[in-house]
Amino acid sequence: MVGRYNRFAGTLTYALIHRTVGRIYALDLDADHHNPTCQRVGEKHKHRWSEAFRDKEAYVPADITAAWDEPITVWQQFCAEANIRHIGIMHPPIMQEELPL
């Protein structure tokens, strides 16, 4: 699993990575996507791996109702839909401050 949260860009991604194939299942929030068939999917979408398109085709999920700035709630919803059992505690993301130059 890989998670990316960018509060400055307002984006959140959770992705399930397979060792040999790469990303096989993912959720992107507030990151626009166009499918290979030129269909615009929008800013809330999931990727599911297929032989034809690999991870390039996405669809709009009905099961994710939390916003990008609620990463813990989104994680719980993602796990419930993907049938992932997370044993542990997910803490809020640590915010890195800008470094003075």
N, CA and C atoms as an extended XYZ file, in Angstrom:
303
Properties=species:S:1:pos:R:3:atomname:S:1:resname:S:1:resid:I:1 pbc="F F F"
N         0.838       -1.181        0.000 N   MET     1
C         0.000        0.000        0.000 CA  MET     1
C         0.878        1.238        0.000 C   MET     1
N         0.426        2.211       -0.745 N   VAL     2
C         1.088        3.509       -0.782 CA  VAL     2
C         0.008        4.565       -0.585 C   VAL     2
N         0.291        5.541        0.249 N   GLY     3
C        -0.625        6.651        0.437 CA  GLY     3
C         0.092        7.960        0.198 C   GLY     3
N        -0.606        8.884       -0.453 N   ARG     4
C        -0.044       10.220       -0.698 CA  ARG     4
C        -1.097       11.256       -0.329 C   ARG     4
N        -0.682       12.221        0.467 N   TYR     5
C        -1.574       13.294        0.903 CA  TYR     5
C        -0.842       14.605        0.711 C   TYR     5
N        -1.439       15.520       -0.046 N   ASN     6
C        -0.820       16.814       -0.284 CA  ASN     6
C        -1.842       17.892        0.051 C   ASN     6
N        -1.686       18.494        1.211 N   ARG     7
C        -2.682       19.492        1.626 CA  ARG     7
C        -2.571       20.776        0.817 C   ARG     7
N        -1.394       21.064        0.250 N   PHE     8
C        -1.245       22.268       -0.558 CA  PHE     8
C        -1.947       22.120       -1.904 C   PHE     8
N        -1.851       20.941       -2.497 N   ALA     9
C        -2.528       20.685       -3.774 CA  ALA     9
C        -3.961       20.223       -3.559 C   ALA     9
N        -4.280       19.777       -2.341 N   GLY    10
C        -5.625       19.291       -2.044 CA  GLY    10
C        -5.900       17.935       -2.672 C   GLY    10
N        -4.924       17.018       -2.582 N   THR    11
C        -5.081       15.701       -3.195 CA  THR    11
C        -4.787       14.593       -2.192 C   THR    11
N        -5.404       13.427       -2.446 N   LEU    12
C        -5.201       12.244       -1.621 CA  LEU    12
C        -5.252       11.026       -2.527 C   LEU    12
N        -4.313       10.100       -2.339 N   THR    13
C        -4.257        8.861       -3.115 CA  THR    13
C        -3.917        7.700       -2.194 C   THR    13
N        -4.623        6.600       -2.388 N   TYR    14
C        -4.264        5.325       -1.783 CA  TYR    14
C        -4.145        4.328       -2.919 C   TYR    14
N        -3.061        3.557       -2.935 N   ALA    15
C        -2.837        2.616       -4.032 CA  ALA    15
C        -2.315        1.284       -3.507 C   ALA    15
N        -2.847        0.221       -4.071 N   LEU    16
C        -2.392       -1.136       -3.782 CA  LEU    16
C        -1.416       -1.513       -4.887 C   LEU    16
N        -0.173       -1.792       -4.499 N   ILE    17
C         0.894       -2.055       -5.467 CA  ILE    17
C         1.235       -3.548       -5.448 C   ILE    17
N         1.263       -4.149       -6.635 N   HIS    18
C         1.681       -5.542       -6.774 CA  HIS    18
C         3.161       -5.545       -7.146 C   HIS    18
N         3.903       -6.437       -6.559 N   ARG    19
C         5.363       -6.467       -6.733 CA  ARG    19
C         5.798       -6.520       -8.189 C   ARG    19
N         5.130       -7.302       -9.032 N   THR    20
C         5.584       -7.458      -10.417 CA  THR    20
C         4.788       -6.639      -11.428 C   THR    20
N         3.554       -6.302      -11.117 N   VAL    21
C         2.688       -5.615      -12.077 CA  VAL    21
C         2.655       -4.106      -11.851 C   VAL    21
N         2.760       -3.687      -10.603 N   GLY    22
C         2.644       -2.270      -10.270 CA  GLY    22
C         1.301       -2.001       -9.619 C   GLY    22
N         0.762       -0.827       -9.846 N   ARG    23
C        -0.505       -0.426       -9.224 CA  ARG    23
C        -1.649       -1.254       -9.790 C   ARG    23
N        -2.376       -1.945       -8.901 N   ILE    24
C        -3.499       -2.774       -9.365 CA  ILE    24
C        -4.847       -2.254       -8.878 C   ILE    24
N        -4.836       -1.378       -7.893 N   TYR    25
C        -6.084       -0.821       -7.381 CA  TYR    25
C        -5.745        0.486       -6.693 C   TYR    25
N        -6.498        1.539       -6.955 N   ALA    26
C        -6.154        2.830       -6.366 CA  ALA    26
C        -7.368        3.738       -6.293 C   ALA    26
N        -7.278        4.690       -5.398 N   LEU    27
C        -8.271        5.744       -5.244 CA  LEU    27
C        -7.552        7.075       -5.338 C   LEU    27
N        -8.063        7.975       -6.161 N   ASP    28
C        -7.536        9.334       -6.268 CA  ASP    28
C        -8.654       10.314       -5.952 C   ASP    28
N        -8.363       11.272       -5.083 N   LEU    29
C        -9.319       12.335       -4.771 CA  LEU    29
C        -8.725       13.673       -5.165 C   LEU    29
N        -9.518       14.456       -5.857 N   ASP    30
C        -9.171       15.789       -6.328 CA  ASP    30
C        -7.977       15.798       -7.269 C   ASP    30
N        -7.925       14.785       -8.129 N   ALA    31
C        -6.934       14.699       -9.198 CA  ALA    31
C        -7.678       14.239      -10.447 C   ALA    31
N        -7.871       15.120      -11.407 N   ASP    32
C        -8.656       14.830      -12.602 CA  ASP    32
C        -8.056       13.672      -13.397 C   ASP    32
N        -8.920       12.914      -14.091 N   HIS    33
C        -8.457       11.760      -14.852 CA  HIS    33
C        -9.255       11.613      -16.142 C   HIS    33
N        -8.545       11.260      -17.214 N   HIS    34
C        -9.160       10.892      -18.493 CA  HIS    34
C        -8.815        9.433      -18.769 C   HIS    34
N        -9.821        8.641      -19.102 N   ASN    35
C        -9.598        7.240      -19.458 CA  ASN    35
C        -8.976        7.134      -20.842 C   ASN    35
N        -8.393        5.990      -21.179 N   PRO    36
C        -7.826        5.801      -22.519 CA  PRO    36
C        -8.861        5.986      -23.640 C   PRO    36
N       -10.132        5.806      -23.318 N   THR    37
C       -11.197        5.986      -24.305 CA  THR    37
C       -11.627        7.443      -24.414 C   THR    37
N       -10.872        8.346      -23.790 N   CYS    38
C       -11.092        9.793      -23.787 CA  CYS    38
C       -12.255       10.230      -22.903 C   CYS    38
N       -12.837        9.320      -22.147 N   GLN    39
C       -13.905        9.670      -21.215 CA  GLN    39
C       -13.288       10.359      -20.005 C   GLN    39
N       -13.793       11.541      -19.660 N   ARG    40
C       -13.337       12.246      -18.465 CA  ARG    40
C       -14.060       11.653      -17.262 C   ARG    40
N       -13.307       11.190      -16.279 N   VAL    41
C       -13.894       10.536      -15.122 CA  VAL    41
C       -14.112       11.524      -13.987 C   VAL    41
N       -13.238       12.478      -13.829 N   GLY    42
C       -13.399       13.465      -12.784 CA  GLY    42
C       -12.377       13.335      -11.675 C   GLY    42
N       -12.599       14.112      -10.639 N   GLU    43
C       -11.604       14.242       -9.580 CA  GLU    43
C       -11.683       13.162       -8.511 C   GLU    43
N       -12.800       12.471       -8.383 N   LYS    44
C       -12.909       11.343       -7.453 CA  LYS    44
C       -13.067       10.094       -8.297 C   LYS    44
N       -12.033        9.234       -8.277 N   HIS    45
C       -12.093        8.046       -9.116 CA  HIS    45
C       -11.217        6.932       -8.563 C   HIS    45
N       -11.539        5.714       -8.976 N   LYS    46
C       -10.766        4.534       -8.608 CA  LYS    46
C       -10.224        3.887       -9.868 C   LYS    46
N        -9.032        3.318       -9.739 N   HIS    47
C        -8.400        2.557      -10.806 CA  HIS    47
C        -8.457        1.082      -10.430 C   HIS    47
N        -8.807        0.265      -11.396 N   ARG    48
C        -8.811       -1.188      -11.202 CA  ARG    48
C        -8.030       -1.789      -12.363 C   ARG    48
N        -7.077       -2.667      -12.064 N   TRP    49
C        -6.210       -3.243      -13.079 CA  TRP    49
C        -6.990       -4.165      -13.999 C   TRP    49
N        -6.701       -4.068      -15.300 N   SER    50
C        -7.283       -4.985      -16.281 CA  SER    50
C        -6.212       -5.317      -17.315 C   SER    50
N        -6.403       -6.448      -17.995 N   GLU    51
C        -5.452       -6.839      -19.044 CA  GLU    51
C        -5.406       -5.796      -20.153 C   GLU    51
N        -6.564       -5.254      -20.513 N   ALA    52
C        -6.641       -4.327      -21.640 CA  ALA    52
C        -5.969       -2.983      -21.369 C   ALA    52
N        -6.210       -2.405      -20.183 N   PHE    53
C        -5.744       -1.047      -19.915 CA  PHE    53
C        -4.746       -0.936      -18.759 C   PHE    53
N        -4.401       -2.085      -18.152 N   ARG    54
C        -3.550       -2.088      -16.956 CA  ARG    54
C        -4.202       -1.213      -15.889 C   ARG    54
N        -3.550       -0.147      -15.411 N   ASP    55
C        -4.166        0.695      -14.371 CA  ASP    55
C        -4.647        2.040      -14.914 C   ASP    55
N        -4.785        2.151      -16.215 N   LYS    56
C        -5.090        3.445      -16.842 CA  LYS    56
C        -6.579        3.786      -16.889 C   LYS    56
N        -7.458        2.802      -16.682 N   GLU    57
C        -8.896        3.068      -16.748 CA  GLU    57
C        -9.448        3.254      -15.339 C   GLU    57
N       -10.320        4.232      -15.165 N   ALA    58
C       -10.875        4.544      -13.854 CA  ALA    58
C       -12.390        4.672      -13.936 C   ALA    58
N       -13.009        4.624      -12.759 N   TYR    59
C       -14.457        4.791      -12.654 CA  TYR    59
C       -14.762        5.615      -11.406 C   TYR    59
N       -15.967        6.158      -11.333 N   VAL    60
C       -16.381        6.977      -10.200 CA  VAL    60
C       -16.969        6.066       -9.123 C   VAL    60
N       -16.399        6.069       -7.928 N   PRO    61
C       -16.904        5.206       -6.861 CA  PRO    61
C       -18.048        5.874       -6.088 C   PRO    61
N       -19.048        5.082       -5.740 N   ALA    62
C       -20.159        5.595       -4.939 CA  ALA    62
C       -19.883        5.435       -3.447 C   ALA    62
N       -18.928        4.584       -3.101 N   ASP    63
C       -18.687        4.239       -1.705 CA  ASP    63
C       -17.757        5.184       -0.963 C   ASP    63
N       -17.109        6.107       -1.642 N   ILE    64
C       -16.218        7.064       -0.988 CA  ILE    64
C       -16.979        8.376       -0.848 C   ILE    64
N       -17.326        8.698        0.383 N   THR    65
C       -18.115        9.909        0.623 CA  THR    65
C       -17.321       10.989        1.344 C   THR    65
N       -16.199       10.626        1.959 N   ALA    66
C       -15.374       11.600        2.673 CA  ALA    66
C       -14.547       12.415        1.678 C   ALA    66
N       -14.136       13.582        2.109 N   ALA    67
C       -13.356       14.489        1.256 CA  ALA    67
C       -11.862       14.213        1.377 C   ALA    67
N       -11.084       14.772        0.446 N   TRP    68
C        -9.638       14.555        0.409 CA  TRP    68
C        -8.957       14.960        1.715 C   TRP    68
N        -9.534       15.924        2.442 N   ASP    69
C        -8.901       16.393        3.672 CA  ASP    69
C        -9.325       15.587        4.913 C   ASP    69
N        -9.921       14.415        4.682 N   GLU    70
C       -10.258       13.480        5.748 CA  GLU    70
C        -9.580       12.136        5.461 C   GLU    70
N        -8.237       12.107        5.472 N   PRO    71
C        -7.524       10.912        5.024 CA  PRO    71
C        -7.822        9.649        5.830 C   PRO    71
N        -8.096        9.777        7.104 N   ILE    72
C        -8.375        8.584        7.912 CA  ILE    72
C        -9.735        8.002        7.549 C   ILE    72
N       -10.744        8.848        7.408 N   THR    73
C       -12.081        8.379        7.015 CA  THR    73
C       -12.051        7.790        5.616 C   THR    73
N       -11.344        8.437        4.710 N   VAL    74
C       -11.224        7.903        3.348 CA  VAL    74
C       -10.535        6.543        3.379 C   VAL    74
N        -9.490        6.391        4.187 N   TRP    75
C        -8.790        5.117        4.311 CA  TRP    75
C        -9.747        4.031        4.789 C   TRP    75
N       -10.555        4.323        5.787 N   GLN    76
C       -11.516        3.348        6.305 CA  GLN    76
C       -12.523        2.944        5.230 C   GLN    76
N       -13.007        3.916        4.462 N   GLN    77
C       -13.955        3.621        3.387 CA  GLN    77
C       -13.288        2.810        2.275 C   GLN    77
N       -12.057        3.153        1.933 N   PHE    78
C       -11.309        2.426        0.916 CA  PHE    78
C       -11.104        0.973        1.336 C   PHE    78
N       -10.690        0.771        2.570 N   CYS    79
C       -10.466       -0.590        3.078 CA  CYS    79
C       -11.761       -1.400        3.090 C   CYS    79
N       -12.861       -0.787        3.503 N   ALA    80
C       -14.140       -1.501        3.557 CA  ALA    80
C       -14.552       -1.979        2.168 C   ALA    80
N       -14.424       -1.129        1.171 N   GLU    81
C       -14.835       -1.491       -0.190 CA  GLU    81
C       -13.893       -2.514       -0.800 C   GLU    81
N       -12.600       -2.395       -0.522 N   ALA    82
C       -11.606       -3.286       -1.128 CA  ALA    82
C       -11.421       -4.574       -0.323 C   ALA    82
N       -12.161       -4.692        0.768 N   ASN    83
C       -12.076       -5.866        1.633 CA  ASN    83
C       -10.661       -6.039        2.202 C   ASN    83
N       -10.081       -4.915        2.611 N   ILE    84
C        -8.756       -4.894        3.236 CA  ILE    84
C        -8.960       -4.767        4.744 C   ILE    84
N        -8.301       -5.616        5.486 N   ARG    85
C        -8.389       -5.549        6.945 CA  ARG    85
C        -7.124       -4.888        7.469 C   ARG    85
N        -7.270       -3.694        7.990 N   HIS    86
C        -6.139       -2.947        8.540 CA  HIS    86
C        -6.112       -3.159       10.040 C   HIS    86
N        -5.057       -3.799       10.505 N   ILE    87
C        -4.878       -4.012       11.935 CA  ILE    87
C        -3.836       -3.010       12.401 C   ILE    87
N        -4.276       -2.031       13.105 N   GLY    88
C        -3.364       -0.996       13.567 CA  GLY    88
C        -4.076        0.329       13.663 C   GLY    88
N        -3.305        1.360       13.844 N   ILE    89
C        -3.848        2.706       13.971 CA  ILE    89
C        -3.251        3.573       12.882 C   ILE    89
N        -4.101        4.269       12.175 N   MET    90
C        -3.614        5.241       11.199 CA  MET    90
C        -3.677        6.608       11.856 C   MET    90
N        -2.528        7.242       11.950 N   HIS    91
C        -2.451        8.562       12.548 CA  HIS    91
C        -2.627        9.624       11.466 C   HIS    91
N        -3.088       10.812       11.850 N   PRO    92
C        -3.191       11.891       10.864 CA  PRO    92
C        -1.826       12.170       10.240 C   PRO    92
N        -1.800       12.597        8.985 N   PRO    93
C        -0.520       12.883        8.324 CA  PRO    93
C         0.234       13.993        9.051 C   PRO    93
N         1.541       13.867        9.051 N   ILE    94
C         2.395       14.909        9.618 CA  ILE    94
C         2.608       15.956        8.539 C   ILE    94
N         2.406       17.198        8.898 N   MET    95
C         2.542       18.277        7.928 CA  MET    95
C         3.972       18.804        7.945 C   MET    95
N         4.618       18.752        6.801 N   GLN    96
C         5.963       19.296        6.687 CA  GLN    96
C         5.855       20.778        6.407 C   GLN    96
N         6.554       21.561        7.187 N   GLU    97
C         6.548       23.001        6.988 CA  GLU    97
C         7.553       23.390        5.915 C   GLU    97
N         7.360       24.563        5.328 N   GLU    98
C         8.330       25.037        4.349 CA  GLU    98
C         9.643       25.365        5.047 C   GLU    98
N        10.717       25.061        4.366 N   LEU    99
C        12.033       25.357        4.908 CA  LEU    99
C        12.514       26.707        4.378 C   LEU    99
N        13.017       27.555        5.268 N   PRO   100
C        13.529       28.841        4.794 CA  PRO   100
C        14.792       28.653        3.965 C   PRO   100
N        14.907       29.393        2.892 N   LEU   101
C        16.092       29.306        2.031 CA  LEU   101
C        17.009       30.472        2.252 C   LEU   101
